[in-house]
């Protein structure tokens, strides 16, 4: 399954970008043997629309343009469920085993994600009830992708 990380907003050069790249590189190297291939990160510009609702609609349209046909969609949203790491790994494995060719993991903009996306998503997950800066969410998503392949492969990186 080809995995794409979609993010509203650009990650500037610096330690956040370096750490995200480190985990995505580890994921790309380890995931292929498990049928989980990292393909790319898509960054789109934050909408400049006048209202939050219009900004979310604009950003959802950008996601829709980048969503392959039949792709699984996982949204990262504060109103989502809070799985543990093995649960996230199981979700990826289940989507892969169902024969899904593509998966997009989406991080919304400052206003969040359009409610219409929630209805289309295969899963909506949250990294906790606190509000996180988008740079940290990107790092955490990259690390959890890497952690998922280590869990699925039995690697000792994850300790339960």
Steps between C-alpha positions, in 0.01 A plus 500: 500500500636837399487751785488877454519759775281800411545821698351846482791738548865477420765369738797736497859380514613435853492238774130415447557433132814298571328281759197443275732401215695265726187305601358498147833367369496224762141420408584490128790260562311267734149512355560355155552147630155524662324642195493852646679738266549866579449693177503868585398795710259745341503848649234747395473868578258604772182652359460877516118488492312744722342250741610182673228300324613620157865439586418140602302448178789636289752279677269196467480567126881499483502165680235361264714596199788300647300198617549200269185311397405244762760625747455441869487827693609548859444844649699635791249704697454593864146356491621157388553180690824459693648162410814364656798426276415130449145604410634743238728227363200264482301765311775534239529122467123459465477763226795340322352151534167620362689571179503877522760622254541847650470664840504872571568617855370859517594785733266799469566869530470726802119492478485122488346275238176543308214296653426345158842331513404324823217323319740379228783394732581139583621617842533822698770485763637735761842520664343610828256754632756780510549737208828436315689727261485367145877455492482262796201315356702436186789362706264282705327368187834411344619330817176303537528378140850376576389352834214320323737315267725406790197362687378308196847354436566407863794742528588591862469879443151495653474375856161413641 
